[in-house]
Every structure is written in C-alpha cells, then in structure tokens.
Amino acid sequence: MTEDLDALYKQMAQSIIDGESELAVELAKKSIELNLHPLDTITKGFVVGVNYIGDQFGAGEAFLPELVMAGEAMKAAVAVLEPELLKLGEAREMMGKVVLATVEGDIHEIGKTLVGTMLSASGFEVTDLGVDQSADKIIGKAIEIDAQIIGMSALLTTTMVRQREVIEELDKEGLRPRIKVMVGGAPISKDWATKIKADGYSEDAVGAVKLAKELVGKADQ
Ligand code: B1M
C-alpha cells in the first residue's frame, strides 16, 4: 500500500512536470476517492513536481512555456482539492478578517490561494484580492472591511520589497498595530519579515493558520 501510494505521489509530480492538466485533475480526484489527506496530496505529490520544474527553470534547463504549463496543471489540481480542504474545517466562531493578496508586479497565485483556503477552513473570513495588488488596494480593502490581518504573498526577489512598502504605508497612516501583517512566499524568510517589521512569517499554509490565530490572540483555538 505504501509503495502504491509512493507511486501515486510520483505520478502526481510527473503530471505537473509534464504540464498535463487533465491527468493532474484525474489524479487529484483519485486521491479524494482514496480518502487521502488533501494537504498530503498537495505537498507529497503535486508540489514536488512544481518545485522540480522551478529548479529546472532556475538552472536554465526548462523554459517559460514549461513553467506556464506546470503552473496551469498545478492550479487545476489544487482547485479540485480546495473543496476538500474547506471540508476539513468545522463550523466554529469567526476567528477574524483577513485581506490576502499577492503583491504588485507578481502574478504567482497558487501558494497564496492555498493559504487563503486553509485560513477559510479554520474560521477566518478571507477577502482574497488576487494577484498584482498595489499597496493602496490592499490597505484600502483592509480599512473597508475592518480587517485584523493583511496577508501578503511574494514569489519574486524583485517583488518582495512591495511587502515593505505596504508596512511602511500602514505605519505612516497610523494603522498599526490595529492591522497586523503576515508575509510569506518562496523567497521570504524570518529574517526578511523581521527586517521589514512584519508581525509574522510562515513558510507554509499550515503555519500560516497557526500564525494568524496567534495574531488575533486565539492561538489556543
Ligand atoms: Co515563476 N518563478 N515566474 N511562475 N515560478 C519562481 C518563483 C522561481 C523561483 C522559479 C525559478 O527560477 N527557480 C523564479 C523566481 C526567481 C527569483 O525571484 N529569484 C520565477 C520566475 C523568474 C518567474 C518569471 C519572472 C519568469 C519569466 O517570465 N521569465 C515570471 C514572473 C511573472 C510575474 O509574477 N510577474 C514567472 C511566472 C510564473 C508562472 C505564471 C508561469 C507560474 C505561476 C502560475 C500561477 O501562480 N498561476 C510560475 C510558477 C508555477 C513558479 C514556480 C515553479 C512554482 C510556484 C508555486 O506555485 N509553488 C516557482 C518555483 C518555486 O517556488 N519552487 C517559480 C507551489 C506553491 C504551493 O508554493 O507559492 O511557495 P508557494 O507557496 C507556499 C509557501 O511559500 C507559503 O505557503 C504556500 C503553501 O505551502 N506561502 C505563504 C505563500 N504565500 C504565503 C503567504 C503567507 C504565508 C505563507 O502569509 C500571508
């Protein structure tokens, strides 16, 4: 059984590497039939593939069309699993309001969307603004809905500086510490979060939920 499972995770990774969206969707559906934990399916299966193609791209051994196709396949597979992730959450008190976005100039959305789904499943009311969002839009929405948290994702070393801009703007407008800021994304580290004076950083979606609960003072729930 473990070997079967390993083979299935490998197939999932390969479907992303090959940019085979239909196959990736089929495998995601199969994992649901098999009752696998959706987060295991994502991290042990599909993410392995997208990381592989990302590394190949970084090394100049894969090219943009392959990156795009892998991204599409990844998005399609995660979309099948999102309702399953939401089902894992139980009905409970509202934990707080979060405005979530990928920063300006950056169109990477898969990790940000996963974080949003996990936060929703854990009782947060998430307003996901999407990708390529300016500081003004992010802060404007947070004020409009009276959010406790702004969550920002950045996947590029050239766009991570945008996270700092949002924090500086919040400081200037006297909106902190009323609005807490959490940051994440592949190039983001704890050191970076400390440097830009974010309230917290998480390296994955499960950690993001834990952090968000701490930021609203509900770490024990
Ligand atoms: Co892009 N890309 N990409 N890409 N891409 C990277 C990021 C890169 C590292 C690949 C590489 O070269 N090795 C590289 C960045 C290099 C750098 O900055 N130093 C890169 C590049 C260069 C580019 C372009 C510039 C390529 C080009 O055009 N020449 C271009 C930029 C476009 C733009 O944004 N302006 C580009 C485009 C794309 C696609 C559109 C083709 C596609 C995205 C598709 C989409 O999102 N719809 C894409 C992809 C797929 C990737 C890689 C391969 C995978 C990203 C991903 O989805 N990972 C990526 C390489 C890599 O990261 N290994 C790469 C899976 C996802 C689940 O993980 O997003 O890290 P991740 O999210 C995690 C955590 O980071 C964390 O939790 C998530 C779940 O565990 N997290 C948070 C994320 N946000 C969080 C927020 C939080 C807390 C935690 O709190 C708020």
Residues whose N, C-alpha, C, O or C-beta is under 5 A from the ligand:
A	BS01	B1M	V50 N51 I53 G54 D55 F57 G58 L67 V68 G71 G105 D106 I107 H108 E109 I110 G111 K112 L114 V115 G151 M152 S153 L155 L156 T157 T158 M182 V183 G184 G185 A186 S202 E203 D204 A205 A208
